[in-house]
Amino acid sequence: MMQAEVETDEAGCQASNRAHRRSWNVVGASVRGEAHALDGTECQDAFAHRLEDALVVVCVCDGAGSARYAREGALTASSALAAHVAASASRCESTLTEHVHEACVAARESLVARAVELDCELADLACTVVGAVARDGALLVWQIGDGGVVAQTEAGAIALLSAPAGGEYANETYFLTSASWEKHLRVSEHVGIRTFAAFSDGCEAASLVAGPPLAPFEDFWRAVFDFLDTVQGSAQDDDEIRALLDGKRVRATSKDDKTLVLVTGRRLLPEP
């Protein structure tokens, strides 16, 4: 299995480090939001991905702004989830949905262990989860909290596969660290997907159109997926995503951290 590296700079911002394999292309980046830049806080988003010829796994986590170790929680959870789903899904011993549930349990155990190391409460590592695994022509998406997944279908349509979910009050959402995480875990399976993107809540205002129903902002996503068609696996690919997220237009929509990870590959579609 190929563990694709994710580079992190001094502000805690990430890049996918040119994750490329014959079957897949993965490009992505995290940028620190204006609010965190002003107060000197590092980026609290994190993402991880794993690649094989037969499958690809992507996970984006957003540390809760109120959590003491938000960044640590997002890093720990995204890495644990991606690694566990990739390892178990590659064995094909159960359904993808079962792999995801098992991975969430394992990620929570990793967070509990990290909380012991940091001498803090589990809630101090609170984070949301957006994940996707593609295998055998099927794409399984899972989510706890906000952020989302948007895809381009084989027919060229732009579809919102998983939407942000919040709580009863404004700016309230759900976390993997919550005792009720299973209640808020949403899983869906899709076929006929050509490309897809996972993103954190900082991208929502720029990429989604408020409903009801909530819908993808077509102009934004067509430009993003058109770019993905040109990806060659170079360092400039991640730079382009970073420039988009750090640009004036997207920054004007939210002061929060922003993460966007894009995936395309011949194995997203069933073999002819």
URPE-V134953 format. One record per residue. PHI is phi in whole degrees, 0 to 359 (* if undefined). Layout:
<<PHI> <PHI>>
//
This chain:
<<*> <264> <264> <288> <288> <236> <278> <231> <264> <292> <269> <84> <277> <242> <218> <284> <59> <59> <291> <219> <217> <309> <271> <220> <232> <234> <229> <183> <199> <241> <231> <284> <286> <301> <299> <286> <295> <291> <263> <79> <279> <287> <301> <256> <274> <206> <217> <214> <210> <226> <230> <222> <299> <268> <204> <221> <233> <229> <220> <243> <233> <239> <293> <296> <301> <273> <278> <297> <239> <302> <297> <299> <297> <295> <296> <296> <293> <297> <294> <294> <296> <298> <295> <290> <297> <297> <294> <281> <292> <290> <273> <56> <268> <204> <288> <300> <299> <295> <300> <294> <299> <299> <293> <295> <298> <296> <294> <297> <296> <295> <292> <298> <296> <293> <296> <296> <298> <270> <56> <223> <279> <302> <297> <290> <247> <301> <203> <274> <221> <229> <221> <207> <226> <248> <201> <56> <81> <246> <240> <254> <243> <224> <203> <228> <99> <267> <87> <173> <225> <238> <224> <252> <279> <301> <279> <97> <285> <260> <230> <272> <277> <213> <254> <297> <234> <238> <272> <288> <248> <300> <63> <257> <216> <243> <229> <297> <283> <291> <296> <259> <301> <296> <295> <257> <283> <247> <230> <216> <244> <222> <230> <72> <264> <267> <215> <211> <220> <249> <213> <271> <294> <295> <267> <301> <296> <279> <246> <237> <254> <298> <259> <275> <277> <296> <216> <292> <279> <303> <300> <298> <286> <294> <294> <295> <288> <297> <298> <299> <295> <263> <297> <241> <85> <254> <298> <292> <298> <296> <298> <295> <294> <299> <296> <297> <293> <267> <287> <300> <297> <287> <299> <293> <273> <197> <265> <274> <298> <224> <228> <220> <235> <246> <225> <221> <180> <293> <273> <289> <254> <300> <296> <291>>
//
